[in-house]
C-alpha cells in the first residue's frame, strides 16, 4: 500500500510536537518502510507545511525550506512530483509556492501564465495588462 502524508503528519515529524503525535507518525512510517510501502509527500503538502513552519512555528524561510529538504533527502519519503524538489532550493525572486506551481506546470509540459513579475522572471509567461479602448 502507498501512503500519502498530509501536512499534520509532516509537521509532527519535523517538529516533534506534540510528542505523542510525533511518535505515532514516526512509528507508522517505520511500519510502512518495514512493509515496503511508498510514503509520498505531494507538492501541495510541501507548500502547506512550509507556510505552517514559517507562520505557526516561527521558523525563518531558510530554516523551513531546509527542514523540508532534509525530510525529502532522508529517503523516508518520496516527493511527488519529483520536480517539486527544485522549488525547495533557495532562489531569489519567486517564492516557494510560486516555484512549486511553475515546476508542476513544467512537469505537465505546460507554460505558466502570470501577471506576477517575480514568477515571470523565474520562467513563467508574463501577461501584460490589456489596453482598454477609449470611451
Residue frames as a rotation matrix with the C-alpha (Angstrom) as fourth column:
UNK 1
0.590 0.807 0.000 0.00
0.807 -0.590 0.000 0.00
0.000 0.000 -1.000 0.00
UNK 2
-0.456 -0.649 0.608 1.18
0.592 -0.732 -0.337 3.53
0.664 0.206 0.719 -0.69
UNK 3
0.228 0.468 -0.854 0.76
0.933 -0.356 0.054 6.20
-0.279 -0.809 -0.518 1.97
UNK 4
-0.085 -0.194 0.977 0.35
0.488 -0.863 -0.129 9.90
0.869 0.466 0.168 1.29
UNK 5
-0.462 -0.149 -0.874 1.23
0.879 -0.211 -0.428 12.12
-0.121 -0.966 0.228 4.23
UNK 6
0.574 0.609 0.547 -0.86
0.605 -0.766 0.218 15.17
0.552 0.206 -0.808 4.99
UNK 7
0.084 -0.568 0.819 0.50
-0.163 -0.818 -0.551 18.36
0.983 -0.087 -0.162 6.47
UNK 8
0.681 0.216 0.700 -0.37
-0.693 -0.118 0.711 17.46
0.236 -0.969 0.069 10.06
UNK 9
0.920 -0.386 0.071 1.80
0.349 0.887 0.304 14.32
-0.180 -0.255 0.950 9.86
UNK 10
0.304 -0.842 0.446 4.70
0.615 -0.185 -0.767 16.13
0.728 0.507 0.462 8.15
UNK 11
0.262 -0.173 0.949 4.65
-0.473 -0.880 -0.030 18.85
0.841 -0.441 -0.313 10.80
UNK 12
0.900 0.067 0.430 4.71
-0.420 0.395 0.817 16.31
-0.115 -0.916 0.384 13.64
UNK 13
0.736 -0.668 0.109 7.66
0.676 0.715 -0.177 14.53
0.040 0.204 0.978 12.03
UNK 14
0.132 -0.718 0.683 9.57
0.471 -0.561 -0.681 17.78
0.872 0.412 0.265 11.52
UNK 15
0.065 -0.053 0.996 8.81
-0.569 -0.822 -0.007 19.48
0.820 -0.566 -0.084 14.83
UNK 16
-0.700 -0.289 -0.653 8.41
0.256 0.752 -0.608 16.52
0.666 -0.593 -0.452 17.18
UNK 17
-0.916 0.397 -0.053 5.40
-0.132 -0.423 -0.896 18.31
-0.378 -0.814 0.440 18.70
UNK 18
0.429 0.074 0.900 3.15
-0.903 0.061 0.425 17.27
-0.023 -0.995 0.093 20.25
UNK 19
-0.496 -0.845 0.197 5.35
-0.844 0.523 0.120 14.35
-0.205 -0.107 -0.973 21.30
UNK 20
-0.244 0.457 0.855 2.63
-0.102 0.865 -0.491 11.67
-0.964 -0.207 -0.165 21.31
UNK 21
0.819 0.561 -0.119 1.56
-0.142 -0.003 -0.990 12.54
-0.556 0.828 0.077 17.75
UNK 22
0.295 -0.802 -0.519 5.16
-0.954 -0.216 -0.210 12.76
0.057 0.557 -0.829 16.55
UNK 23
-0.586 -0.496 0.641 5.85
-0.594 0.801 0.077 9.31
-0.551 -0.335 -0.764 17.98
UNK 24
0.230 0.764 0.603 2.72
0.073 0.604 -0.794 7.88
-0.971 0.226 0.083 16.33
UNK 25
0.842 0.054 -0.537 3.75
-0.492 -0.335 -0.804 9.39
-0.224 0.941 -0.255 12.98
UNK 26
-0.115 -0.977 -0.180 7.32
-0.993 0.111 0.028 8.09
-0.008 0.182 -0.983 13.25
UNK 27
-0.480 -0.020 0.877 6.14
-0.323 0.934 -0.156 4.59
-0.816 -0.358 -0.454 14.24
UNK 28
0.597 0.765 0.243 3.70
0.002 0.301 -0.953 4.48
-0.802 0.569 0.179 11.31
UNK 29
0.628 -0.455 -0.631 6.45
-0.777 -0.315 -0.545 5.49
0.049 0.833 -0.551 8.88
UNK 30
-0.468 -0.811 0.351 8.74
-0.832 0.538 0.133 2.83
-0.297 -0.229 -0.927 10.31
UNK 31
-0.107 0.528 0.842 5.96
-0.012 0.847 -0.532 0.27
-0.994 -0.067 -0.084 9.77
UNK 32
0.839 0.414 -0.354 5.42
-0.307 -0.176 -0.935 1.50
-0.449 0.893 -0.020 6.22
UNK 33
0.164 -0.868 -0.470 9.10
-0.978 -0.080 -0.194 1.05
0.131 0.491 -0.861 5.44
UNK 34
-0.570 -0.320 0.757 9.11
-0.527 0.849 -0.038 -2.42
-0.631 -0.420 -0.652 7.05
UNK 35
0.205 0.765 0.611 6.17
0.209 0.575 -0.791 -3.31
-0.956 0.290 -0.042 4.79
UNK 36
-0.708 -0.575 0.410 7.93
0.554 -0.094 0.827 -1.79
-0.437 0.813 0.385 1.72
UNK 37
0.457 0.876 0.154 5.14
0.853 -0.383 -0.355 0.76
-0.252 0.294 -0.922 1.32
UNK 38
-0.439 -0.507 0.742 5.87
0.684 -0.724 -0.090 4.01
0.583 0.468 0.664 -0.51
UNK 39
0.124 0.404 -0.906 5.47
0.831 -0.541 -0.128 7.13
-0.542 -0.738 -0.403 1.63
UNK 40
-0.245 -0.100 0.964 4.57
0.865 -0.471 0.171 10.13
0.437 0.876 0.202 -0.51
UNK 41
-0.112 0.199 -0.974 4.61
0.518 -0.825 -0.228 13.86
-0.848 -0.530 -0.011 0.18
UNK 42
0.306 0.321 0.896 2.99
0.949 -0.173 -0.263 15.96
0.070 0.931 -0.357 -2.55
UNK 43
-0.644 -0.528 0.554 3.90
0.562 -0.818 -0.127 19.46
0.520 0.229 0.823 -3.63
UNK 44
0.199 0.791 0.578 0.67
-0.057 -0.580 0.813 20.71
0.978 -0.194 -0.070 -2.03
UNK 45
0.844 0.050 -0.534 1.73
0.497 0.304 0.813 19.29
0.203 -0.951 0.232 1.33
UNK 46
-0.232 -0.970 -0.069 5.19
0.965 -0.221 -0.140 20.84
0.120 -0.100 0.988 0.91
UNK 47
-0.443 0.114 0.889 3.57
0.204 -0.953 0.224 24.23
0.873 0.281 0.399 0.31
UNK 48
0.604 0.759 0.244 1.22
-0.101 -0.230 0.968 23.99
0.791 -0.609 -0.062 3.27
UNK 49
0.631 -0.449 -0.633 3.96
0.772 0.448 0.452 22.64
0.081 -0.773 0.629 5.55
UNK 50
-0.435 -0.815 0.383 6.28
0.778 -0.554 -0.296 25.47
0.453 0.169 0.875 4.54
UNK 51
-0.187 0.432 0.882 3.71
-0.153 -0.900 0.408 28.10
0.970 -0.058 0.235 5.45
UNK 52
0.845 0.492 -0.210 2.85
0.099 0.242 0.965 26.38
0.526 -0.836 0.156 8.72
UNK 53
0.253 -0.836 -0.486 6.53
0.960 0.278 0.022 26.18
0.117 -0.473 0.873 9.69
UNK 54
-0.637 -0.512 0.576 7.03
0.506 -0.842 -0.188 29.87
0.581 0.172 0.795 8.93
UNK 55
-0.293 0.606 0.740 3.78
-0.331 -0.790 0.516 31.31
0.897 -0.094 0.432 10.29
UNK 56
0.746 0.664 0.051 2.83
-0.298 0.264 0.917 28.96
0.595 -0.700 0.394 13.15
UNK 57
0.743 -0.542 -0.393 6.20
0.669 0.611 0.423 27.56
0.010 -0.577 0.816 14.24
UNK 58
0.931 -0.266 -0.250 8.08
-0.219 -0.955 0.202 30.83
-0.292 -0.133 -0.947 13.54
UNK 59
0.136 -0.891 0.434 10.91
0.697 0.398 0.597 29.29
-0.704 0.221 0.674 11.56
UNK 60
-0.075 -0.178 -0.981 12.58
-0.545 -0.817 0.190 31.64
-0.835 0.549 -0.036 9.14
UNK 61
0.726 0.501 -0.471 12.03
-0.642 0.248 -0.725 30.78
-0.246 0.829 0.502 5.48
UNK 62
-0.032 -0.825 -0.564 15.51
-0.826 0.339 -0.451 29.29
0.563 0.451 -0.692 5.03
UNK 63
-0.763 -0.242 0.600 15.08
-0.599 0.614 -0.514 27.02
-0.244 -0.751 -0.613 8.06
UNK 64
0.213 0.920 0.329 11.63
-0.516 0.392 -0.761 25.90
-0.830 -0.008 0.558 6.90
UNK 65
0.656 -0.039 -0.754 12.96
-0.732 0.210 -0.648 25.13
0.183 0.977 0.109 3.44
UNK 66
-0.406 -0.905 -0.129 15.95
-0.797 0.419 -0.436 23.28
0.448 -0.074 -0.891 4.95
UNK 67
-0.460 0.315 0.830 13.68
-0.585 0.596 -0.550 21.17
-0.668 -0.739 -0.090 7.17
UNK 68
0.651 0.759 -0.009 11.61
-0.462 0.388 -0.797 20.12
-0.602 0.523 0.603 4.16
UNK 69
0.386 -0.613 -0.690 14.75
-0.789 0.169 -0.591 19.45
0.479 0.772 -0.418 2.10
UNK 70
-0.606 -0.649 0.459 16.12
-0.795 0.493 -0.353 17.30
0.003 -0.579 -0.815 4.90
UNK 71
0.015 0.712 0.702 12.94
-0.443 0.634 -0.634 15.25
-0.896 -0.302 0.325 5.03
UNK 72
0.832 0.337 -0.440 12.97
-0.520 0.201 -0.830 14.83
-0.192 0.920 0.342 1.24
UNK 73
0.148 -0.885 -0.441 16.64
-0.797 0.158 -0.583 13.84
0.586 0.438 -0.682 1.21
UNK 74
-0.165 -0.231 0.959 16.28
-0.917 0.395 -0.063 11.39
-0.364 -0.889 -0.277 4.11
UNK 75
-0.819 -0.053 -0.571 14.88
-0.366 0.814 0.450 8.61
0.442 0.578 -0.686 1.95
UNK 76
-0.835 0.543 0.090 11.93
0.171 0.412 -0.895 8.28
-0.523 -0.732 -0.437 4.35
UNK 77
0.280 0.945 -0.167 9.54
0.133 -0.211 -0.968 9.89
-0.951 0.249 -0.185 1.86
UNK 78
-0.547 -0.302 0.781 9.16
0.814 0.025 0.580 10.36
-0.194 0.953 0.232 -1.88
UNK 79
-0.402 0.387 -0.830 8.22
-0.116 -0.920 -0.373 13.83
-0.908 -0.053 0.415 -3.13
UNK 80
-0.462 0.353 0.814 5.64
0.861 0.399 0.316 13.91
-0.213 0.846 -0.488 -5.90
UNK 81
0.951 -0.305 0.052 6.04
0.184 0.423 -0.887 15.29
0.249 0.853 0.458 -8.45
UNK 82
0.353 -0.897 -0.265 9.84
0.915 0.273 0.297 14.96
-0.194 -0.347 0.918 -8.26
UNK 83
-0.128 -0.372 0.919 10.22
0.642 -0.737 -0.209 18.40
0.756 0.564 0.334 -9.86
UNK 84
0.820 0.508 0.264 8.93
0.117 -0.600 0.792 19.89
0.561 -0.618 -0.551 -6.61
UNK 85
0.515 -0.700 -0.495 12.32
0.824 0.245 0.511 19.23
-0.236 -0.671 0.703 -5.02
UNK 86
-0.349 -0.688 0.637 13.87
0.836 -0.535 -0.120 22.02
0.423 0.491 0.762 -7.10
UNK 87
0.307 0.560 0.769 11.46
0.141 -0.826 0.546 24.55
0.941 -0.059 -0.333 -5.58
UNK 88
0.899 0.015 -0.437 12.94
0.435 0.084 0.897 23.86
0.051 -0.996 0.069 -2.13
UNK 89
-0.110 -0.992 0.062 16.30
0.989 -0.115 -0.091 25.27
0.097 0.051 0.994 -3.21
UNK 90
0.099 0.099 -0.990 16.94
0.429 -0.902 -0.048 28.87
-0.898 -0.420 -0.131 -2.18
UNK 91
-0.361 -0.164 0.918 16.34
0.923 -0.201 0.327 31.21
0.130 0.966 0.224 -5.10
UNK 92
-0.839 0.086 -0.538 15.86
0.074 -0.960 -0.269 34.95
-0.540 -0.265 0.799 -5.47
UNK 93
-0.801 0.548 -0.242 12.59
-0.508 -0.405 0.760 36.30
0.319 0.732 0.603 -6.78
UNK 94
0.081 0.942 -0.326 9.60
-0.542 0.316 0.778 33.99
0.836 0.114 0.536 -6.88
UNK 95
-0.109 -0.040 0.993 8.64
-0.983 0.152 -0.102 32.38
-0.147 -0.988 -0.056 -3.59
UNK 96
-0.833 -0.292 0.470 8.49
-0.324 0.946 0.013 28.69
-0.448 -0.141 -0.883 -2.79
UNK 97
-0.053 0.895 0.444 4.82
0.227 0.443 -0.867 28.21
-0.972 0.055 -0.227 -3.65
UNK 98
0.592 0.215 -0.776 5.18
-0.623 -0.489 -0.611 30.11
-0.511 0.845 -0.156 -6.95
UNK 99
-0.392 -0.808 -0.439 8.13
-0.919 0.323 0.225 27.87
-0.040 0.492 -0.870 -7.84
UNK 100
-0.666 0.259 0.700 6.09
-0.007 0.936 -0.353 24.78
-0.746 -0.239 -0.621 -6.92
UNK 101
0.463 0.877 -0.129 3.36
-0.063 -0.112 -0.992 25.99
-0.884 0.467 0.003 -9.29
UNK 102
0.345 -0.424 -0.837 5.89
-0.915 -0.350 -0.200 26.65
-0.208 0.835 -0.509 -12.05
UNK 103
-0.714 -0.697 0.069 7.53
-0.675 0.711 0.197 23.25
-0.187 0.094 -0.978 -11.60
UNK 104
-0.287 0.696 0.658 4.18
0.100 0.705 -0.702 21.43
-0.953 -0.136 -0.272 -11.52
UNK 105
0.692 0.557 -0.460 3.18
-0.352 -0.296 -0.888 23.03
-0.631 0.776 -0.009 -14.82
UNK 106
-0.033 -0.797 -0.603 6.58
-0.998 -0.008 0.065 22.22
-0.056 0.604 -0.795 -16.33
UNK 107
-0.730 -0.245 0.638 6.17
-0.336 0.942 -0.022 18.58
-0.596 -0.230 -0.770 -15.30
UNK 108
0.129 0.862 0.490 2.97
0.382 0.413 -0.827 18.57
-0.915 0.294 -0.276 -17.37
UNK 109
-0.622 -0.498 0.604 4.73
0.756 -0.181 0.629 20.30
-0.204 0.848 0.489 -20.30
UNK 110
0.494 0.814 0.306 2.56
0.830 -0.546 0.111 23.37
0.257 0.199 -0.946 -19.71
UNK 111
-0.571 -0.582 0.578 3.50
0.393 -0.813 -0.430 27.04
0.720 -0.018 0.693 -19.59
UNK 112
-0.158 0.471 -0.868 2.54
0.945 -0.181 -0.271 29.06
-0.285 -0.864 -0.416 -16.55
UNK 113
-0.085 0.217 0.972 0.71
0.500 -0.835 0.230 32.31
0.862 0.505 -0.037 -17.28
UNK 114
0.021 0.036 -0.999 1.10
0.980 -0.198 0.013 35.05
-0.198 -0.979 -0.040 -14.70
UNK 115
0.739 0.124 0.662 0.85
0.247 -0.965 -0.095 38.76
0.627 0.233 -0.743 -14.05
UNK 116
0.913 -0.383 -0.143 3.47
0.100 -0.130 0.986 38.41
-0.397 -0.914 -0.081 -11.29
UNK 117
0.676 -0.701 -0.228 6.87
-0.680 -0.474 -0.560 39.93
0.284 0.534 -0.797 -12.15
UNK 118
-0.120 -0.778 0.617 8.91
-0.905 0.341 0.253 37.61
-0.407 -0.529 -0.745 -9.91
UNK 119
0.235 0.273 0.933 7.23
0.030 0.957 -0.288 34.49
-0.972 0.095 0.217 -11.30
UNK 120
0.993 0.089 -0.073 7.73
-0.060 -0.144 -0.988 35.83
-0.099 0.985 -0.138 -14.82
UNK 121
0.332 -0.943 -0.036 11.43
-0.929 -0.320 -0.185 36.28
0.163 0.095 -0.982 -14.08
UNK 122
-0.197 -0.369 0.908 11.53
-0.618 0.766 0.177 32.67
-0.761 -0.526 -0.379 -12.86
UNK 123
-0.952 -0.278 0.130 10.32
-0.068 0.604 0.794 31.39
-0.299 0.747 -0.594 -16.22
UNK 124
-0.128 0.967 0.222 6.57
0.664 0.249 -0.705 31.88
-0.736 0.057 -0.674 -16.39
UNK 125
-0.517 0.087 0.852 4.95
0.742 -0.451 0.496 33.69
0.428 0.888 0.168 -19.29
UNK 126
-0.628 0.222 -0.746 4.12
0.462 -0.664 -0.587 37.14
-0.626 -0.714 0.315 -18.03
UNK 127
0.042 0.750 0.661 0.93
0.972 -0.183 0.145 38.70
0.230 0.636 -0.737 -19.29
UNK 128
-0.966 -0.258 0.013 0.66
0.253 -0.956 -0.147 42.44
0.050 -0.139 0.989 -19.69
UNK 129
-0.335 0.890 -0.310 -2.50
0.224 -0.245 -0.943 44.34
-0.915 -0.385 -0.117 -18.83
UNK 130
-0.108 0.404 0.908 -4.88
0.991 0.120 0.064 44.72
-0.083 0.907 -0.413 -21.74
UNK 131
-0.984 -0.140 -0.108 -5.15
0.121 -0.979 0.162 48.11
-0.129 0.147 0.981 -23.33
UNK 132
-0.174 0.982 -0.073 -8.64
0.701 0.072 -0.709 49.40
-0.691 -0.175 -0.701 -22.81
UNK 133
-0.400 0.084 0.913 -10.14
0.816 -0.420 0.396 51.18
0.417 0.903 0.100 -25.75
UNK 134
-0.992 0.035 -0.122 -11.00
0.025 -0.889 -0.458 54.82
-0.125 -0.457 0.880 -25.07
UNK 135
-0.617 0.786 0.033 -14.55
-0.656 -0.537 0.531 55.81
0.435 0.306 0.847 -24.46
